Amino acid sequence: MNQNSENEIKSVLSQWVESTRFDKKDHILAHHLSNAVIFDVLAPLKYQTTAAYRDNFNRWQPPFEIPCLFELSELSIKAEADIGFAHCLIHCGGTLPDGKEVSDTVRATFGFVKDKGSWKIAHHHVSSPLVLSE
């Protein structure tokens, strides 16, 4: 365990959260590698590059009032000198232009690598739990 690395990764995730909350689309992926593999809950589900993911923002990102709800909970980070892993829950949603409030909770996992002295997200996976009835 490397506490300094874990703190640096936490800072990267905090910047990602703030960029998302304030809809700063050009900053949301600032700490991702250009060839990061991203899995998300909306089609096409898998993106091979950050550019492909960015190109889809406007297609599926709801027009929430800013700032929107986007908070991490139960964040767990493990890191060594040049590789790290994090997982958490994300509480997301907001107010739509018609005043309707929506919210959801999803799961997220991140794989980090140290690239040229900075932590970068190499893998980003967001999923929604499937709740089975009894």
N, C-alpha and C positions, 0 to 999 in steps of 0.2 A: 504494500500500500504506500502510495506517495501522496501525502496531504497537499503539497503544493500543486501537483498535477490535478488533483481532485478539485481544488479551489479554482484553478484556471478553467477547467471544464464547466464548473458551475457558472462561472462568469460568461462563458460562451453561450450556455443555455439561457441565462438571464437576458443577454442581448437578443437572442432569437425570440424569446417571449415578448420583450418590449417592442421589437420590430413588428411582430405579428399583431399585438394589441393595438398598435397605432397605424396599422396598414401601410407600413413602409416596405412596400413590395421589393424595392431594389436593395433592401438591407436584410431581408429575412434569410436569404441563403448566403450571406457574406462569409460565414464560417463553415460552409460545406465545400468539399472538394468538387471540382467541376465534373468529375466522373462518379460522384456519389450515387449509390443505388438507393432509391427512395421508394418505399411501399407506403401507400396511403389508403384511406378508407373509401375514396371515390375513384371511379374509373378514370384512367385505365389500370389503376391499382399499383402498377410497377413503372417506375421511371428510371432510365439508365443514366441520365445526366441531370444536373441541376437546371440546365437550360430547358429541358423538356418539362420539368416540373414547373418552372417559372412561367412557361408559355401557357399553362393551364390555370393559373391563379384566377384570372378574370372569369373563366368559364364556370368554376364551381365555388368560388369564395362568395358567401352571402354579403350583401351590402349593409353590414352592420354599422350602427352609429359608432363613432370613435371616441374613446377607446372601447374596444369590444372586450368580452370576457375571454381570457386566455391565461390560465393559471396552472402551474405545476403543483402536484402534491405527491407525497410519498416518494420523493426523489432519492434515488440511491445511485451513488457514483463509486466506481472502483477504477483505479488507474495506476499505472507504473510510469516509467520514464517516457515511453513513446507510444503507448497504446492504452486506451481507456474504454469504459463501457458505462452506460447509464440507462436507468429505466424509471418510469414515473407514470402517474395518471395526469391527464390534461383535462381540466374543466374548461369548456369552451362554449361560446354562444354570444348572444347580444340582443340588441334591439333593432328590428328591421324598420325600414322606412314607414311602414303602416302602423308602427307602434307595437307590433307583436314581439314578445320576448321568447327566445328559444335558447335551449342549453342542452349540452350533452357531456358525457364523460367518456374519454377514449384512453387507450393504453399507448405508451410510446417507449421505444427502445432505440438507443443510439450507440453506434460504434465510432470511436474517435482514434485518429492517428496524429502524431506530431509531425508536422510538415513545415520545414524551414523555420523551426523554432516556435511555431504556433499550433494550437490544437485545432484540428479540422474534423468535421463530421464526414465520415466515409460511408456510413450506413445509417439510415433513418427509417424507422418502421412505426407507423401509426395504425392501430387496429381498434375495432369496436367489438366489445364482447357480444357473443351470441348467448342470449338468455333462453334456456330451455325450460319449458313448463314441466311441472311434475305430473 
